[in-house]
Amino acid sequence: MSKYRIKEIIVVEGKDDISAVKAAVDAEVISTSGLGLNQKILDLIRSAAEKQGVIVLTDPDFPGNKIRQMLNNEIKNLKHAHIPKENAKKNNNIGVENATPEVIIEALKNAKAITENAIDIFTEKDLYENGLNGTSSASLRRRIIAESLGIGYCSAKQLLKRLNHYGITREAFENALKKVDDENE
């Protein structure tokens, strides 16, 4: 049986992440060497983005998000794949290398591109009205919504940005809200 083939280059943080991704899919993978991202690696990723496309799959933690932000600031047309923290955790270690092949494949299938001309469909009012900010259960609700939409857990401010920049539709948002309400019943 052949592996799921990904045409884009996948960018991860380290060697263990490369091994985990290659065990899950047939794809070319580039490592950023963690926060050791340098100009040579940036140029390699930029070239890959122009020729084949790039999917960024970093760890669901602070350094992973920092690397994701650094890449976004330097390179256009990136797609982002997110693995939920609980699916990337082994003992006290959080990382792509701990995810199962099925979780990695699902994250890659749900990769989203940041839209160049983002339209602010969602506002802070949407977050407050739907219990995604300002309530004791807001963090849990954001986690469930982010997982459902494949955009990675984040703060309320970051959720608002991702909803608008990843081109999430109102319908997809409302379907994710239904999932949150179903899980809380």
C-alpha positions as MATLAB code, in Angstrom:
seq = 'MSKYRIKEIIVVEGKDDISAVKAAVDAEVISTSGLGLNQKILDLIRSAAEKQGVIVLTDPDFPGNKIRQMLNNEIKNLKHAHIPKENAKKNNNIGVENATPEVIIEALKNAKAITENAIDIFTEKDLYENGLNGTSSASLRRRIIAESLGIGYCSAKQLLKRLNHYGITREAFENALKKVDDENE';
ca = [
       0.000    0.000    0.000;
       1.424    3.390   -0.967;
       1.645    6.340    1.401;
      -0.432    9.467    1.090;
       1.503   11.775   -1.273;
       1.933   15.489   -0.516;
       3.106   17.637   -3.441;
       4.111   20.619   -1.271;
       7.324   20.725    0.732;
       6.630   20.302    4.442;
       8.550   22.505    6.870;
       9.128   21.147   10.377;
      11.381   22.057   13.284;
      13.810   19.162   13.615;
      15.131   15.749   12.610;
      12.649   13.778   14.749;
       9.799   15.702   13.110;
      11.182   14.800    9.676;
      11.152   11.120   10.640;
       7.558   11.320   11.922;
       6.323   13.084    8.774;
       8.142   10.688    6.440;
       6.649    7.744    8.353;
       3.187    9.208    7.703;
       3.384   10.552    4.143;
       5.423   10.567    0.961;
       6.786   14.115    0.856;
       9.899   16.256    0.831;
      10.608   17.792    4.237;
      12.778   20.727    5.319;
      13.863   21.342    8.911;
      14.234   24.850   10.326;
      16.640   23.523   12.976;
      14.234   24.868   15.564;
      14.675   28.538   16.331;
      18.073   28.269   14.590;
      16.311   29.360   11.395;
      18.914   31.185    9.299;
      19.031   32.975    5.939;
      20.160   29.876    4.047;
      17.163   27.871    5.324;
      14.810   30.825    4.691;
      16.052   31.043    1.089;
      15.521   27.295    0.642;
      11.950   27.531    1.995;
      11.234   30.639   -0.101;
      12.390   28.827   -3.248;
      10.254   25.786   -2.348;
       7.226   28.043   -1.771;
       7.643   29.592   -5.222;
       8.160   26.278   -7.035;
       6.047   23.650   -5.248;
       4.310   25.268   -2.319;
       5.060   24.854    1.366;
       3.079   23.538    4.311;
       4.352   24.650    7.719;
       3.888   21.973   10.390;
       5.537   23.162   13.591;
       5.039   22.009   17.171;
       1.925   23.314   18.958;
       3.951   25.320   21.481;
       5.535   28.762   21.868;
       8.713   28.071   19.826;
       6.618   26.407   17.080;
       4.341   29.436   16.867;
       7.348   31.772   16.872;
       8.895   29.876   13.920;
       5.536   29.973   12.106;
       5.402   33.764   12.633;
       8.998   34.219   11.444;
       8.219   32.288    8.257;
       5.024   34.288    7.665;
       6.968   37.537    7.974;
       9.528   36.429    5.374;
       7.675   34.233    2.875;
       4.391   34.569    0.988;
       1.895   31.850    0.052;
       2.528   29.443    2.901;
      -0.039   26.893    4.024;
      -0.311   26.045    7.699;
      -1.095   22.671    9.221;
      -1.833   22.394   12.931;
      -1.733   19.407   15.258;
      -3.736   19.745   18.481;
      -1.477   19.842   21.547;
      -3.015   16.733   23.100;
      -2.280   14.765   19.898;
       1.387   15.815   19.942;
       2.145   15.068   23.566;
       4.171   12.204   24.986;
       5.091   12.385   28.664;
       5.886   16.104   29.072;
       7.231   16.514   25.541;
       5.088   18.330   22.974;
       6.037   17.996   19.323;
       5.173   16.789   15.850;
       7.450   13.793   16.465;
       4.947   12.494   19.047;
       1.935   12.552   16.710;
       0.644    9.400   15.062;
       0.787    9.086   11.268;
      -3.023    9.456   11.163;
      -2.880   12.748   13.096;
      -0.115   14.081   10.828;
      -2.052   13.122    7.685;
      -5.224   14.765    9.018;
      -3.324   17.980    9.846;
      -1.750   18.089    6.378;
      -5.092   17.451    4.665;
      -6.554   20.399    6.590;
      -3.679   22.817    5.855;
      -4.877   26.360    5.284;
      -3.335   29.248    3.387;
      -3.371   32.787    4.692;
      -5.408   34.913    2.310;
      -3.661   37.979    0.928;
      -6.755   40.174    0.934;
      -8.263   39.125    4.234;
     -11.739   40.454    4.832;
     -12.693   40.955    8.447;
     -15.798   38.760    8.473;
     -15.388   38.059   12.177;
     -15.112   40.611   14.968;
     -14.480   40.582   18.708;
     -18.259   40.664   19.118;
     -18.456   37.195   17.499;
     -16.005   35.865   20.056;
     -17.836   37.361   23.048;
     -21.313   36.362   21.827;
     -20.157   32.769   21.347;
     -18.281   32.403   24.638;
     -14.844   32.361   23.003;
     -13.533   35.272   25.063;
     -14.282   36.680   28.485;
     -15.743   33.548   30.103;
     -14.293   30.807   32.283;
     -14.942   28.229   29.536;
     -13.593   30.391   26.677;
     -10.238   28.590   26.483;
     -11.871   25.165   26.184;
     -14.375   26.457   23.620;
     -11.552   28.013   21.527;
      -9.616   24.741   21.636;
     -12.584   22.742   20.336;
     -13.355   25.290   17.603;
      -9.723   25.552   16.517;
      -9.425   21.760   16.293;
     -12.659   21.517   14.340;
     -11.477   24.170   11.863;
      -7.904   22.829   11.707;
      -6.350   26.172   12.645;
      -4.536   25.310   15.873;
      -5.319   26.356   19.432;
      -4.661   30.021   20.150;
      -5.618   33.031   22.215;
      -8.817   34.937   21.451;
      -6.879   37.647   19.620;
      -5.039   35.076   17.505;
      -8.264   33.133   16.852;
      -9.877   36.255   15.434;
      -6.860   36.828   13.194;
      -6.822   33.215   11.978;
     -10.565   33.159   11.306;
     -10.206   36.187    9.040;
      -6.822   35.403    7.450;
      -7.442   31.708    6.763;
     -10.652   32.541    4.912;
     -12.908   30.635    7.306;
     -16.531   31.013    6.223;
     -19.372   31.968    8.528;
     -20.935   28.562    7.804;
     -17.769   26.669    8.819;
     -17.558   28.777   11.991;
     -21.183   28.039   12.890;
     -20.678   24.314   12.257;
     -17.658   24.374   14.579;
     -19.754   26.169   17.206;
     -22.342   23.383   16.985;
     -19.553   20.885   17.687;
     -18.560   22.870   20.794;
     -22.156   22.915   22.027;
     -22.568   19.176   21.296;
     -19.422   18.359   23.296;
     -20.598   20.486   26.245;
     -24.007   18.826   26.511;
];
